[in-house]
């Protein structure tokens, strides 16, 4: 049997690409005229080479389509034909792990062992305070199942758009208060529960990291979910985290979980430096009695833990009604340095800069965690 390119094209026209519901030829996925090489000696097979172009390297139909194309060629042209299928992509491939954020200098994970300690409030105010100090800042809401940053920044109605840059389609983060922001909350209904299995959640998180135009950043803040979960492991396996900041309230039950958070990062397989502790809701100060302090969750629990774990206490943030109100209104306290709470977050940002610079000077770069 003599082979020629038209036979190969006809065979490929019998293969449907699930992404378009059309065949490979109609979908314009056959890049060039297929090459056909006759046997150079008796007993050798015909050789066929086909180049197929897919939308992106993460195309879910890639493997099945390649197998179907190879089977179709062998069916129509002979089972002994040697088939080589080369794949190319309209969109440049996603950067490899460890090279996803080349323009980011410092990646800071804000974590807590327990929910409800104000970690997201601290993350938002820390990011804004760093921006007010003149740094280029990005903030990623990594809490896939309970995103809160869109509300805290009063951008719930924003819908990030994509741009084509360097051969890739990249999401443009929402920018407000000098902070570049992304959250899964921009892409799902705020009134609907996100019922995703772990794999879907981690895939969405990787997309927010790798398929976004973060650009040049001095600080990339990760607002992580409470506890230790798949999300944390994905972050550790995807990004070289510069250091972690642990948020806790002074009460014993929160401190017990904070110890677990510290242990996760200090695990020998993880080895991410702890930059320090933040004691949130350290005391209650009523607006009408600004000089009074009421230690309703216990006194200086994080200070004692910081001494026990040999890590710095970066800040003690009071429980003030205005912090909650400003967070709900989308105007975080760090926007104003004229108030005690605003000044507390500015001081926190300065402390984070100091400990990060010290960590970078005294310790080696954090490595991607290799875990199965």
N, C-alpha and C positions, 0 to 999 in steps of 0.2 A: 504494500500500500504506500502511495506517495502522499506525503503531507504538505500542506501549504497554509499560509496564514488565514485564509478565508475559512478553512475547516475549523481552525482553533476559535475564530471569532464566532462561528455558528454554534460551537459547543458551549462557549461562555454565555451565549444568548439564551441558553436553556436554564441558567442558574439565576435564581431570584435573590436579590439582596434585601434582607428583612428591613433594613433602615429606610428604604424607599418603596418597597413592594414592587419594584421593577427589576428587570434582569440587569446583569452587569454591564451590558452594552448600552442599554437605554439609560442607565444610571451614570454613564460616562466615567466608568471606573477602570476601563482598560486604557492604560496610559499611552502605550505605543503599539505599533503593529507587532503582534507576537513573532518572535524569532523561531525559525525552524531549522534544525541542522540534521542533514541526512547522515546515516551511519558511515563511518570512515572505514569500516571493515565489515566483512561478512559476520553476521551473528550479533553485531552491536545494535542497540536500539536507536530509533529516532529520538532526537532531543528537542524539547519545546520549552521556551522561556516566555513567561507572561508577567507583565508588571501591572499590579492592581493598586489603585489609589483609593484609600479610605479617608473619611473626614478627619479622624484623629487616631492617635496610637492607642487610646483607651476604648476604641470602638468595641462594644459588647458582641458584635456579630463577626468580628475579624476572623477568628479561628474557624468557625463553622463555615464561613463563606469561602475561605481558602481551601478547606477540605472538599467542599462541594464543587469548586472550580476544578480541582485536580481530578476528582472522580468523573466529572462530565467530560473532560478531555480524554481520559482513558476509555470511557464508555464509547465515545463517538470516533475516536481515532486509533484505538487499540490499547489493550491493557498492558502491553510491553513498552509503551512510549514512556520515556523518562521526562518527567514534568518538573520544572523549577518555577515556582511562583514567588516573585519579589513584591513586597508590600512597601508602598510609600504613603505619605500622609499630607493632606492639604494643610493641616495645622501642625506646626512644629511640635515634637514630643515634649511632654512635661519634663522639667529638669529632674535629675536623679536626686535621691534622698541625700541630704547634706549640702546640696547646691541650690535649694529652692529659693532662698532669700539672700542672694549675694550682696544686696545693698544694705542689709541690716547689720548693725554693729553689736547690739546687745538684745538678747531675748530673755525677758523676765516673766516667769510664771508666778501668778498670784494664786495661792492655794489655801485651802482650809480642810481640815479633816472632817468638819461638821458643817451642815447647812445652817443658814440663819444667823451667821456671825457678821454679816455685812461685807463679805468678800467682794461682791460686785460693786458695791458702793465705794469701797477702797480702790478697786481697779479703775473705775471711772475717774475718780478724783485724782488718783496718782497720775494717770495719763494726762489729764488736763493740766495739772500742776507742772509736770515735766515740760509740756508745751509752752506754758507761761514762762518757764525759765529759759526758753529759747531753743529747746531741743526738737528735733523732728521725731514725731511719735506716731506709732500705729497701735491700735487696740483690737484684738480679736476676741470676740465672745465665743468661747469654745464649749459653752454649755448648750449642747444641741437640743436637749429636752426641756430646758427652762431658760431660754434666752431673755435677758433683761436690758441689755445695752440700748436697743432702739428706744425704749421708753425713757431711760435715764438721760439720753441725749436729745429727747423729744424729736426723734426722726422716724417714728413708727410708720409713717406713710411713704418714706423714701423707698425707691426701688432701684438698686444699683444696676447700671448698664455695663455692656461689654465693649471693649475696643480691640482692634486688631493691631498687635504690636509684636515685632520680632517674630513674625510668622505664627503667632498664637492669638487666640481669643481670650482676653483677660478681663476679669471683673474689676471695675473701678470702685474702690472703697468710698463710702460716704464720708465726707469731711465736715467736721463741725468743731468749734472751739480749738482749732489748730490740730485736731487729732483725726487720723485716718481710721475709719471704723468699718468692720464687717461683722455680721452676725447672721446665723441661720434664720433669725427672726425677721429678716428682710424678705425671705423667700417662702415663708409659710404663714398660714392664717394665725393671727394672735389669739383667736377664739377656739382653735382646734388643737387637740393634743397631738403631739408628734409620735405616732406609733411606728417606730422604726426598730428593726433588729440592730444589733451592734455593728454589723458590717456596713449597713447603710449609713449609720451615724458617722463612723470613722471615714467612710468614703467622702461624705459631705464635708467633713472637717478638712481632709486633705485638699479638697477642691478650694476651700476658702483660703488655705495657705498657699498652695502652689499655683492656682489659676487666677490669682489676683495681682493687680498692678500696685504692689506696695511701695516700690521705688526705694529711694534712699531714706533710711531711718536710723536715728541714734538709739531709740528704744522701741522694741516691739513687745507690748504688754499682752500676756495671755491670761484672760479671765477664765479660770478653769472651774469645772463643776466640783461640788463637794465630794469628799471621799477619795478613794483610789479605784479607778475604773478603766475600761477600754479606752476612754478618751485620753486619760493620762498616759497610758502606754503608747497610744498612737502618737501623741506629742513627743514623747521621749524617743520614739523610734524614727521620727520624721525630722525633728529639729535639734540642733546642738544648743540646748538651753543654757544660757549664761549663768543663771542662778534662780533660786526660788525664794519668794517672800511668803511667809505663813501668817495668815490672819486668824485671830482667835479672840473670844471674849475671855474675861478673867475667871469665869466659873469653872469648877473642877471638871464637869462633864465635857465641856468644850476643849479644855486643855488636854484631856486624855486622848481626844481625837486629833488634836494638833500634834501630839507626839507621833501618832501613826503617819501623819503627813510628812513630818520631818524624817521619819524612818524610811519612808518610800524613796525620798530623794537621796538619802544617805546610803541606801542599799548598795552593796559593792558592785552589782550589775548596772546600777543607774549612775551613781556618783555625780549628782548635780549639787553644786555648792548651795548651802542655805545662806542667803544674804542677810536674813534677819527675821524677827518677829514683829508683828503689829498688833498691839492690844486695842481692839475696837470696843466701843461701849465701855470704856475704862471706868467711867463714873457718869452719873446723871447730873446735869446742871440745868435747872429751870431758867427760862428766859428772864423771869422777874427777879431772880436771885443769881446773877451771873458769877458771883464769887463763891457760891456754895457748891460742894461736891458730895454726892450721895452714891456710895459704892454698892449699888443694888445687885450686881453680879459678882461681888467679891472684890477684894482689893489686891492689885498688883500681882495677879496670878501669872500673867505673861512675863513680868519682870523676873519672877522666881524661876519660871520655865527657861527663860533665856540664859540665866546663870547656870541652871542645871544642864542645859544642852550646849552651853558654851557658844551661843550665837548672839549677835547684837539685838537689842530692843530698839527698833527704828522709830517707833512713835506710840504714843498713847492717845487715842482719839476719843473724845468724850461722847456720851449719848446726849445729843441735843436735838430738839424737835425740828429745828430748821434743816438739819442734814437730811432727815427723812422727807420733809416737805419739798426741799430743793431737788432731791432725787426723783420724786414722783412728778415734779413739774418740768423735769428735763433741764434744770439749771443747777448743776452740781455745785457744792459749797466751794470748791477750789477756784471757781471763777472770780471770787472776791477775796483779796488778801486783807481787807479792812475788818474782817470778822475773825473771832478766835478760831472758829472751825476752818475757815479758809486758810488762815495762817498755819494751822496744824498740818494741813495737807501740803502746803508749800514746803514746810520744814521736812515733812516726810519725803517729798521728792528730792530735796537736797541730800537727805540721808541716804536715799537709794543710789543717787549719783556717786556719793562718796564711797559706799561699800562696793559698788560695782567697779569703780576705778581701782580700788584696792584689790578686789578679787582678780581683775584682769592683769594686774601687775605681779601678783604673788602666785597665781595658780595657772596651770595650763588650760587651753581651750577645752570645753566640754565636748565629748565625743557622742555621736549618735549611739543610742542604746541598741545593741543587737540581742533581741529576745524573740523567742518563739511562742 
